[in-house]
């Protein structure tokens, strides 16, 4: 009986090692950057290193962020996506590794000439101002704190499925007044549009959100554990 148990464990481990994990990504500088047949960036690099050390076979597929959650919810195969925030709704249909990176506190991007943004210093006064239009991304989480604040606010909201670069262009064209964004990503985006836009920190926003590898429920727990044990910060 003991010998049979050892054999079963051996073949189970062999199967998990041979199993190929599908990893979805969307390029977002400086978090996730395509680099030949692999990825780099402040979120992607820790994961790539952990996968290599854990000897986990994987294939990368570039898809839109909206598609990421769809495939993970579908749960037809072991599939994961890089850089997502964890919240209670997502924990109902997905598994998460340990965090890959923690952002600096979120701030806002807005037009330099926008006088309505003057004297806005804290998140409460910002979201109470009905004259300002907030631009947000469809199916995107800004972390539990801001998600709740936005939902409870009476501010005007415009929702789009565009990437952050396109969203900054919409703000520059006066289609909205501001958007929430991390300091890290704002630094890169403003290099491409720094004449019209500005980044500003906002008081009363807590420490930055942690970014995780989010996986379908069919992803084996052993794979999650092996990734976690090889993550280095």
C-alpha positions as CSV (number, residue, x, y, z in Angstrom):
1,X,0.0,0.0,0.0
2,X,2.8,2.4,0.9
3,X,4.6,1.6,-2.4
4,X,1.4,2.3,-4.3
5,X,1.0,5.7,-2.6
6,X,4.6,6.6,-3.5
7,X,4.1,5.6,-7.1
8,X,0.8,7.6,-7.3
9,X,2.6,10.7,-5.8
10,X,5.4,10.3,-8.3
11,X,3.1,10.2,-11.3
12,X,1.0,13.1,-10.0
13,X,4.1,15.2,-9.6
14,X,5.3,14.1,-13.1
15,X,2.0,15.1,-14.6
16,X,2.0,18.6,-12.9
17,X,5.6,19.2,-14.0
18,X,4.7,18.3,-17.6
19,X,1.5,20.3,-17.6
20,X,1.8,23.6,-19.5
21,X,0.4,26.7,-17.9
22,X,-1.1,29.4,-20.1
23,X,-0.3,32.9,-19.0
24,X,-2.2,35.9,-20.4
25,X,-0.7,39.3,-20.5
26,X,-1.3,42.8,-21.9
27,X,1.8,45.0,-22.4
28,X,1.8,47.9,-19.9
29,X,5.1,49.8,-19.4
30,X,6.7,49.7,-16.8
31,X,4.8,46.7,-15.4
32,X,4.8,44.2,-18.3
33,X,7.0,44.6,-21.3
34,X,7.5,42.2,-24.2
35,X,11.1,41.0,-24.5
36,X,11.6,38.5,-27.4
37,X,10.0,35.3,-26.2
38,X,9.6,36.3,-22.5
39,X,8.5,39.3,-20.5
40,X,10.2,41.8,-18.3
41,X,9.0,44.7,-16.1
42,X,8.5,45.5,-12.4
43,X,5.5,43.0,-12.3
44,X,6.5,40.5,-14.9
45,X,10.1,39.9,-14.0
46,X,9.5,38.4,-10.5
47,X,7.0,36.0,-12.1
48,X,9.3,35.0,-15.0
49,X,12.1,34.3,-12.5
50,X,9.8,32.3,-10.2
51,X,8.5,30.2,-13.1
52,X,12.0,29.4,-14.2
53,X,13.2,28.4,-10.7
54,X,10.1,26.3,-10.1
55,X,10.6,24.5,-13.5
56,X,7.0,25.2,-14.5
57,X,6.3,24.9,-18.2
58,X,4.2,27.8,-19.6
59,X,3.2,29.6,-22.8
60,X,2.6,33.3,-23.1
61,X,-0.4,34.7,-24.9
62,X,-1.0,38.5,-25.4
63,X,-4.7,39.4,-25.0
64,X,-6.7,42.4,-23.9
65,X,-7.3,42.7,-20.1
66,X,-11.1,42.2,-20.7
67,X,-10.3,38.8,-22.2
68,X,-8.2,37.8,-19.2
69,X,-11.1,37.6,-16.8
70,X,-13.4,36.1,-19.3
71,X,-11.1,33.1,-19.8
72,X,-10.4,32.7,-16.1
73,X,-14.1,32.7,-15.3
74,X,-14.7,30.2,-18.1
75,X,-12.4,27.8,-16.2
76,X,-11.9,25.4,-19.1
77,X,-8.1,25.0,-18.4
78,X,-5.3,26.1,-16.2
79,X,-4.8,29.8,-17.2
80,X,-3.5,32.8,-15.4
81,X,-3.1,36.5,-16.0
82,X,-0.4,38.9,-14.9
83,X,-0.7,41.9,-12.7
84,X,-4.3,41.9,-11.4
85,X,-5.6,43.3,-8.1
86,X,-7.3,41.0,-5.7
87,X,-10.8,41.7,-4.4
88,X,-13.7,39.8,-2.9
89,X,-15.6,39.4,-6.2
90,X,-12.6,38.0,-8.0
91,X,-11.8,35.6,-5.2
92,X,-15.2,33.9,-5.9
93,X,-14.1,32.6,-9.3
94,X,-10.3,32.7,-9.2
95,X,-7.1,31.7,-7.3
96,X,-4.3,34.1,-6.6
97,X,-0.5,33.7,-6.0
98,X,1.3,35.8,-3.5
99,X,1.7,39.4,-4.8
100,X,4.2,40.2,-7.5
101,X,4.6,43.9,-6.8
102,X,3.1,46.6,-4.7
103,X,2.3,50.0,-6.3
104,X,3.1,53.4,-4.8
105,X,-0.1,55.2,-3.8
106,X,-2.5,56.0,-6.6
107,X,-2.8,59.6,-7.9
108,X,-4.6,61.3,-10.8
109,X,-3.8,62.5,-14.3
110,X,-5.6,65.7,-15.5
111,X,-5.1,68.6,-18.0
112,X,-2.8,71.3,-16.7
113,X,-5.3,74.0,-18.0
114,X,-8.3,72.4,-16.2
115,X,-9.2,75.1,-13.6
116,X,-11.9,72.8,-12.1
117,X,-9.0,70.6,-10.8
118,X,-7.4,73.4,-8.8
119,X,-7.4,73.1,-5.0
120,X,-8.3,69.4,-5.2
121,X,-6.1,67.7,-2.7
122,X,-7.9,64.8,-1.1
123,X,-10.0,61.9,-2.5
124,X,-13.2,62.8,-0.7
125,X,-13.4,66.3,-2.1
126,X,-12.4,65.0,-5.5
127,X,-15.3,62.4,-5.7
128,X,-17.8,64.8,-4.2
129,X,-17.3,67.3,-7.0
130,X,-20.2,66.7,-9.5
131,X,-18.7,69.1,-12.0
132,X,-15.7,66.8,-12.6
133,X,-16.0,63.7,-14.9
134,X,-14.0,60.7,-13.9
135,X,-12.7,58.3,-16.6
136,X,-12.5,54.7,-15.6
137,X,-11.8,51.4,-17.4
138,X,-14.4,48.7,-17.9
139,X,-14.0,45.6,-15.7
140,X,-11.0,47.2,-14.0
141,X,-10.4,47.3,-10.2
142,X,-8.7,50.3,-8.6
143,X,-8.4,48.3,-5.4
144,X,-11.0,47.8,-2.7
145,X,-10.6,51.3,-1.2
146,X,-11.2,53.2,-4.4
147,X,-13.7,50.8,-5.9
148,X,-15.9,51.4,-2.8
149,X,-15.4,55.1,-2.9
150,X,-16.2,55.4,-6.6
151,X,-19.3,53.2,-6.2
152,X,-20.6,55.4,-3.3
153,X,-19.8,58.7,-4.9
154,X,-22.2,60.8,-7.0
155,X,-19.5,62.0,-9.3
156,X,-20.0,61.8,-13.1
157,X,-18.4,58.7,-14.6
158,X,-17.4,57.9,-18.1
159,X,-16.5,54.2,-18.6
160,X,-14.3,53.0,-21.5
161,X,-12.6,49.7,-22.5
162,X,-9.4,51.5,-23.8
163,X,-5.9,51.1,-22.5
164,X,-4.3,53.8,-20.2
165,X,-2.5,55.6,-23.1
166,X,-5.7,56.0,-25.0
167,X,-7.4,57.2,-21.8
168,X,-4.8,59.9,-21.3
169,X,-5.5,61.1,-24.9
170,X,-9.3,61.3,-24.1
171,X,-8.5,63.5,-21.1
172,X,-6.2,65.7,-23.3
173,X,-9.2,66.0,-25.7
174,X,-11.5,67.1,-22.8
175,X,-13.6,63.9,-23.0
176,X,-13.2,63.6,-19.2
177,X,-11.5,65.5,-16.4
178,X,-9.3,63.0,-14.7
179,X,-8.4,59.3,-14.2
180,X,-6.8,57.4,-11.3
181,X,-3.4,55.8,-12.0
182,X,-0.3,54.6,-10.3
183,X,2.7,56.9,-10.0
184,X,4.9,54.3,-11.8
185,X,2.7,54.2,-14.9
186,X,2.0,57.9,-14.9
187,X,5.7,58.6,-15.2
188,X,5.9,56.6,-18.4
189,X,2.7,57.9,-19.9
190,X,3.5,61.5,-19.3
191,X,6.7,61.1,-21.3
192,X,4.4,60.8,-24.4
193,X,2.0,63.6,-23.5
194,X,3.6,65.8,-20.8
195,X,2.8,69.2,-22.4
196,X,-1.0,69.0,-21.7
197,X,-1.2,66.6,-18.8
198,X,0.0,66.5,-15.2
199,X,0.2,63.8,-12.4
200,X,-0.8,64.7,-8.9
201,X,-0.8,62.8,-5.6
202,X,-4.1,62.7,-3.7
203,X,-4.3,62.7,0.1
204,X,-6.2,60.0,2.0
205,X,-5.5,57.3,-0.5
206,X,-3.8,54.3,1.3
207,X,-0.6,52.6,0.2
208,X,-0.6,51.3,-3.3
209,X,-2.4,48.1,-4.4
210,X,-0.7,44.8,-4.7
211,X,-0.6,43.2,-8.1
212,X,-1.0,39.4,-8.4
213,X,-1.1,36.5,-10.8
214,X,-4.8,35.6,-11.0
215,X,-5.6,32.0,-12.1
216,X,-8.6,29.9,-13.0
217,X,-9.9,27.5,-10.4
218,X,-8.7,24.6,-12.5
219,X,-5.1,25.7,-12.0
220,X,-3.6,23.1,-9.6
221,X,-2.8,24.3,-6.1
222,X,0.7,22.8,-6.4
223,X,1.5,25.2,-9.2
224,X,0.4,28.2,-7.1
225,X,2.5,26.9,-4.2
226,X,5.6,26.4,-6.3
227,X,5.3,29.9,-7.8
228,X,4.8,31.4,-4.3
229,X,7.9,29.6,-2.9
230,X,10.1,31.0,-5.6
231,X,8.9,34.7,-5.6
232,X,11.6,37.1,-4.6
233,X,11.0,40.8,-3.9
